[in-house]
């Protein structure tokens, strides 16, 4: 396979993540940002406003239930 013939559709890591958040799931921060459509600055602002983030070593994770609760609370506050 030549360099230019590799299709982006063949690589599942390059597929956009669906915009669904499941309460029972644990998301890596990069996956959460993709699913929510958040830029880095939007994610950081959410953390400052109280989005709980869990860390394990150098990795950061967010529970789907926490994201749903955070967004629901943001709607009531605004």
C-alpha atoms as one frame of an Amber mdcrd trajectory, in Angstrom:
protein
   0.000   0.000   0.000   1.427   3.343  -0.953   1.456   6.262   1.377  -1.316
   8.162  -0.414  -3.672   5.213  -0.787  -4.390   4.697   2.908  -8.025   5.574
   3.492  -8.996   7.521   6.608 -12.256   5.555   6.755 -10.312   2.318   7.280
  -8.766   3.573  10.532 -11.403   3.442  13.313  -9.378   5.837  15.480  -9.966
   8.575  12.901 -13.742   8.159  12.927 -15.625  10.929  14.702 -17.094   9.713
  17.972 -20.869   9.661  18.156 -22.327  12.479  20.214 -23.873  10.159  22.784
 -22.887   9.997  26.442 -23.925   6.896  28.368 -24.272   7.261  32.161 -22.619
   3.908  32.918 -19.549   4.578  30.732 -16.130   5.930  31.677 -14.632   8.284
  29.064 -11.073   9.385  28.421 -10.929  13.166  28.243 -10.056  13.172  24.527
 -13.028  10.918  23.764 -15.354  13.030  25.899 -14.238  16.202  24.126 -14.885
  14.583  20.737 -18.322  13.320  21.744 -19.340  16.663  23.237 -17.778  18.738
  20.460 -15.750  20.669  23.037 -12.527  22.482  22.281  -9.779  22.265  24.896
 -10.835  25.644  26.300 -14.459  24.480  26.630 -13.364  21.352  28.493 -11.176
  23.374  30.848 -14.019  25.814  31.494 -16.315  22.885  32.329 -13.712  21.604
  34.811 -13.501  25.041  36.435 -17.297  25.082  36.726 -17.287  21.737  38.532
 -17.123  18.842  36.047 -15.614  16.001  38.119 -12.488  14.453  36.591 -10.868
  11.283  37.896  -7.183  10.599  37.410  -5.230   7.381  37.195  -1.553   8.002
  36.659  -1.221  10.416  33.760  -4.670   9.621  32.389  -7.844  11.567  33.127
 -11.346  10.122  32.936 -14.887  11.398  33.323 -17.946   9.324  34.208 -20.830
   9.630  31.775 -23.253  10.161  34.668 -21.151  13.122  35.843 -21.226  14.704
  32.368 -24.998  14.298  32.126 -25.509  15.790  35.601 -23.111  18.646  34.806
 -24.913  19.545  31.570 -28.332  19.252  33.252 -27.206  21.606  36.029 -25.689
  24.049  33.555 -29.062  24.276  31.788 -30.843  25.191  35.013 -28.242  27.777
  36.026 -28.136  29.635  32.699
